Amino acid sequence: MKRLLLVLLGVFCIPPVANANLLSELQSGSTLIVMRHADAPGIGDPSGYRLGDCSTQRNLGEHGRQQAKEIGAWLSKQGIGEARVFSSPWCRCLDTAVLLNKGLVTSERSLGSFFNEMSDSGKQTRELEAFVRQQLSKSNKLPLILVTHQVNTHAYTGMSVGVGQMLLVKVNAQGKAISSRALN
């Protein structure tokens, strides 16, 4: 009985161990992280929103800001202290990317939401594949993290994700996702 209790305590009380292989997988040149922005209350954007004006968009709430910081801390525990971080130009994605605290964040158009123009899905996903191919072909061994939206993540990987959820995505030489698994 004591042994069973110790096993149960170990299962429920010991925090997960760092994924020792995550950093090496991300340095392989064929694997990246695709992340949906942290919690931003609501759905879509208000009518008349403008990309350059955060006051017109749906933005991260306090929970979302805290969530992004916690995800960044989790990544640090996995050995990812610095990364090449690219984000959708939407403020909720840019803010999520900055709060990860993994280095310079660069806006990337192919990560932008096509929620209001679903007909752009195929074209934009091909642009994303070309972007991924180009980024992973560089000799830079820093992990690649892409912060985007649910519709983009689903179009690229075939998986639906919740707010703040990350996928570890393996790609082929053309930048197409060939497999993915949830990290959090």
Secondary structure, 3 states (H helix, E strand, C coil): CHHHHHHHHHHHHCCCCCCCCHHHHHCCCCEEEEEECCCCCCCCCCCCCECCEHHHCCCCCHHHHHHHHHHHHHHHHCCCCCCEEEECCCHHHHHHHHHCCCCCEEECHHHCCCCCCHHHHHHHHHHHHHHHHHHHCCCCCCCEEEEECHHHHHHHHCCCCCCCCEEEEEECCCCCEEEEEECC
